[in-house]
Amino acid sequence: MLYRFSLKPVFLLLFTVACYVTSFGQVEKKHDVILKLNGDQLSGDVLEITDSTIRFTYTGEKLVYNIKKSEIQKITFASGRVETINAAAPAQSAPANNAATPQKSAEERRNKVAVLPFAFVKDGQNAAQEVSDEIQNELYAMLSKHSGVYTVVSPRATNVLLNKAGITKATMLNYTMAEICQALGVEYIVDGMITQNRTTQTSYGNTSYNEKTKQKENSDDKKSSGYSSSSSTSVQNYQTTMDMKIYNDKSEIIYNQNRKAFWNTADAYKNTMEYLVKRCPLYTK
């Protein structure tokens, strides 16, 4: 007796297994997940991490995006490894920050000016924060006295808003001037840097002579004697350069000047600052 063997059930079984394996592989495929500081989650593949950005592509897409690291809290890779980029802000402080920095309209920001802390580089080294704050206060004092229709925000109010927005000297370059204007609620921002380097030393000498007269006994003759003294002091000279820029809330530069100080003293930047302020478009005589 002959039995007929059909291959149809075998092919059907193999096809079912193949579909199951393919479906299983697709379900099990994992992707990287980016958690942003604002709570958004992005699922896809992290292609590269640089000093300031992360190259990322969404699941099922080929377009590559550059995301600022300053916006990212952490990355959970497909392998399960978690890399923290920025620590999450304390939960209790988030509502206060959001309430303290509301978005202001263009009309509310109109004619308002903020002065940022100026960078001060002395002999190639960044000066202490107190020096930057002092220059910020001096520039504010000069500008506010001749502001005309403009309202210059006090340095303290400016710095408080910068801190609440998370904008520091280290992260400043992660923001456009338009974004900083919005955070500060102003239309214009004054920014700049002072560079100071030691040059020569000038020495000053001083010589004095003291004369005494002595009279001999039983004689009309007089004899003179005396002594001299000398001293010298040295004064350090500096070469100072000041760079000053004014931006509007569209990130456009409306004033850009760079000037070397005429004097060679340590405080020569003050005269240079006054010279630049008097010629800027925000100054009113």
Stockholm file with secondary structure:
# STOCKHOLM 1.0

chainA/1-285         MLYRFSLKPVFLLLFTVACYVTSFGQVEKKHDVILKLNGDQLSGDVLEITDSTIRFTYTGEKLVYNIKKSEIQKITFASGRVETINAAAPAQSAPANNAATPQKSAEERRNKVAVLPFAFVKDGQNAAQEVSDEIQNELYAMLSKHSGVYTVVSPRATNVLLNKAGITKATMLNYTMAEICQALGVEYIVDGMITQNRTTQTSYGNTSYNEKTKQKENSDDKKSSGYSSSSSTSVQNYQTTMDMKIYNDKSEIIYNQNRKAFWNTADAYKNTMEYLVKRCPLYTK
#=GR chainA/1-285 SS CCCCCCSHHHHHHHHHHHHHHHHHHHHHCCCEEEEETTSCEEEEEEEEECSSEEEEEETTCCCCEEEEGGGEEEEECTTSCEEESSCCCCTTTHHHHHHHSCCCCHHHHTTEEEECCCEEEETTEECCHHHHHHHHHHHHHHHHTTCTTCEECCHHHHHHHHHHTTCCTTTGGGSCHHHHHHHHTCSEEEEEEEEEEEEEEEEEEEEEEEEEEEECTTCSCEEEEEEEEEEEEEEEEEEEEEEEEEEETTSCEEEEEEEECSSCSTTTHHHHHHHHHHTSTTCCC
#=GC SS_cons         CCCCCCSHHHHHHHHHHHHHHHHHHHHHCCCEEEEETTSCEEEEEEEEECSSEEEEEETTCCCCEEEEGGGEEEEECTTSCEEESSCCCCTTTHHHHHHHSCCCCHHHHTTEEEECCCEEEETTEECCHHHHHHHHHHHHHHHHTTCTTCEECCHHHHHHHHHHTTCCTTTGGGSCHHHHHHHHTCSEEEEEEEEEEEEEEEEEEEEEEEEEEEECTTCSCEEEEEEEEEEEEEEEEEEEEEEEEEEETTSCEEEEEEEECSSCSTTTHHHHHHHHHHTSTTCCC
//
